[in-house]
């Protein structure tokens, strides 16, 4: 089976041939380079119109030389998301080639292709994917027949955010490689760090970076700190997604994934967690037709083709709108592992991950719910006092009444940033746990606080996480709790289904480390959005559970929060 892939969502006109039998991938690309500023949609589309005939001809010539005329079995093209004028040009080219060759047409979601090429090249069965590209930034996980958006940017894509800073400095597009080079000679300065549950925002940090540059801070220092903050945010959210889902595999996608510092951070985090990590070789990270052709071949084998009459492009094509038809078919078996560019997919990491999975299974069998993770997931070593590890902290069960929560240093973060976050979050958590109880929200009692070592001694609550025993009634109670917090003037900050404990008389909220005081409707709606996002990412039938959470919230909270929630849901970068 040979598939011609055509890519052109924004700046790169690309065509590729994927031979499914040999796993050979030939890619021919021609990138658009603006004279100044960022990508202009009209100019990019004109580039596509000029470049696509040549790159498609090069790909078809390669296929003919390798296998003879008539060797193409399908044409796959990127339907979205992307710039409308560019996508329309690509769609027209794909339909023309498919019609001329009299072969099926396959419409591919560009962001799912980033995930699937990492899955294919790594040999992983079911990884979490961090997509970090120019126009996008999100974390995906597979659940119940679709890829779910577990976290995403609430404003601009990570690459575009960096480009906005470099344009302010006066550097030409693309800015990412220039920031990486300048950062090699920089030192740390403080910048905003914004993680909202498993979502992130880059607008504030970009404005702050511009201000520092304008104030005379050396550009090398700003670039160094920009990388340290932005990539730490991405890595933290990836770790939160691993913890929420219990997954032990991570792949990286997107052009920003070529950055060595981001890859280093992700590799370090995964090694610390005992998680297998894979970063594809650079040609598969930047926008390319190779990933379109590879996923197109899998979709073709599953019979997932599209009539030309129904092949309209979709600039806002979200990855969670795509029915994943190809997983479980013969074509969806993982391809050969390719360790080129892989930072931590080593034998030691695989062994560690296997050990963690084995011991976690042992713990689940022998101690059942009593030794569930107080924050997120179980990870223990046999023969020791159980250490229950979440995304951010390790929880030691001291006895039936008490747990000790320790925010361990994160080796991937800059030491100054890491110490600041751990101390601030420990202090906030202790304060907000007490305030929540006064607001009528069940939480663990705080027995002791050690800010210096980022430790809390807490009451042991519940026997399981909400994620494992979720029902509409319990979700409704959590909705009530969030409304009570908001009426008291603060947010939880990370109310996922792993941060609610059940099994007692009533559910209890835990882990307030990302909480803060606010009376703004946007922040309150964002809190509710995080809860619903985690429900949709883990529950088999999420709609009635989400509806129950909202009904609980409206019984106590303000109506304008639900109105703002609908706005936030439509604001996600991929709508």
Secondary structure by P-SEA (a helix, b strand, c coil): cbbbbbbccccccccccccccccbbbbbbbbbbbccccccaaaaaaaaaacaaaaaaaaaaaaaaacccccccbbbbbcccccaaaaaaaaaaaaaaaaaacbbbbbbcaaaaaaaaaaaaacccbbbbbbbcccccbbbbbccccccccbbbccccaaaaaaaaaaaaccccccaaaaaaaaccbbbbbbbbbbcccbbbcaaaaaaaaaaaaacccaaaaaaaaaaaaaaaaaaaaaaaaaaacccbbbbbccccccaaaaaaaaaaaaaacbbbbbcccccccccaaaaaaaaaaaaaaccccccccccccccccccccccccccccccccccccccccccccaaaaaaaaaaaaaaaaaaaacccccccccbbbbbbccccbbbbcccbbbbcccccbbbbbbcccccccaaaaaaaaaaaaaaaaaaaaaaaaacbbbbbbcccccccbbbbbcccccccccccccaaaaaaaaaaaaaaaaacccccccccccccccccbbbbcccccccccccaaaaaaaaaaaaaaaaacccccaaaaaaaaaaaaacccaaaaaaaaaaaaacccc
